[in-house]
Amino acid sequence: DAYTKGIVIDHKTSSDPDLRALTPDQLANDLQMTIYANHCLAQDPSLEQITLAHAYYHTKRPAFKVVKIKVSRDRLYAQRNGATCDHLDRLFHSARAPIVL
C-alpha cells in the first residue's frame, strides 16, 4: 500500500482483475480504503478530497488495471459517521468476545 499527498493506492493481485476489481463507487465505500482515507485526511487538514485507487496486478499474464475515484472529505466524514462506524463497532465487539476452543 502507498500514500502520496492526496492519493491512497492499495496494490492487489488477481487471476482476473476484470472480473474481480471493484467499481469506483465500490472502492469509495470500501471499509479498508475509507479507513486509510480518513487517516490521511486527519493528518492533512488542508485536503478537501482524496483519490482512492486499487492497482490490480494480473497473476496469469502481464497485465495491470487501475480503478480510482476522487472522494470528498464531506463524503468520507458522512460515511465515517454512518455505516463505517457501525461496521467498526461490530468488529471491536467481536474482538472482545471470549475465544471458545
Secondary structure as the mmCIF struct_conf table of DSSP 4:
data_model
#
loop_
_struct_conf.conf_type_id
_struct_conf.id
_struct_conf.beg_label_comp_id
_struct_conf.beg_label_asym_id
_struct_conf.beg_label_seq_id
_struct_conf.end_label_comp_id
_struct_conf.end_label_asym_id
_struct_conf.end_label_seq_id
STRN STRN1 ALA A 2 THR A 4
TURN_TY1_P TURN_TY1_P1 LYS A 5 GLY A 6
STRN STRN2 ILE A 7 SER A 14
BEND BEND1 SER A 15 SER A 15
HELX_RH_AL_P HELX_RH_AL_P1 PRO A 17 ARG A 20
HELX_LH_PP_P HELX_LH_PP_P1 ALA A 21 THR A 23
HELX_RH_AL_P HELX_RH_AL_P2 PRO A 24 ASN A 29
HELX_RH_AL_P HELX_RH_AL_P3 LEU A 31 GLN A 43
TURN_TY1_P TURN_TY1_P2 PRO A 45 SER A 46
BEND BEND2 GLU A 48 GLU A 48
STRN STRN3 GLN A 49 HIS A 58
BEND BEND3 THR A 59 PRO A 62
STRN STRN4 PHE A 64 SER A 72
HELX_RH_AL_P HELX_RH_AL_P4 ARG A 73 GLN A 79
HELX_RH_PI_P HELX_RH_PI_P1 ARG A 80 THR A 84
HELX_RH_AL_P HELX_RH_AL_P5 CYS A 85 ARG A 96
BEND BEND4 ALA A 97 ALA A 97
HELX_LH_PP_P HELX_LH_PP_P2 PRO A 98 ILE A 99
#
